[in-house]
Amino acid sequence: MNKTWVSVLIAAFFEVGWVVGLKYAMGFLEWGATIIAIIVSFTLMISAARSLPVGTVYAVFVGLGTAGTVLAEIIWFDAEVQFGKMILIGLLLLGVIGLKLLSKDKQKEGV
């Protein structure tokens, strides 16, 4: 896995942070952290899309963010664990992995 894909993973991690922050932020510091997470996640995703297929980057970003958000709700906020939901998240992650495996990095001219 190259550093561009690592930046997509980090962007997805920050996406989970800002999505959870939008729901649970109450004070100035929490809202500040949420805004920073939004900026970091979109900056990393946009920079990754410069050298990877945009559709694949976005699908991986959103898929990992969705799975991470559901898991964060279960782990930290005592959301109900539903068998069907876990199966669907597993299918979502399989699709994300498949898209990543099928994508090719764009060749940079002159390199």
Secondary structure, 3 states (H helix, E strand, C coil): CCHHHHHHHHHHHHHHHHHHHHHHCCCHHHHHHHHHHHHHHHHHHHHHCCCCCHHHHHHHHHHHHHHHHHHHHHHHHCCCCCHHHHHHHHHHHHHHHHHHHHCCCCCCCCC
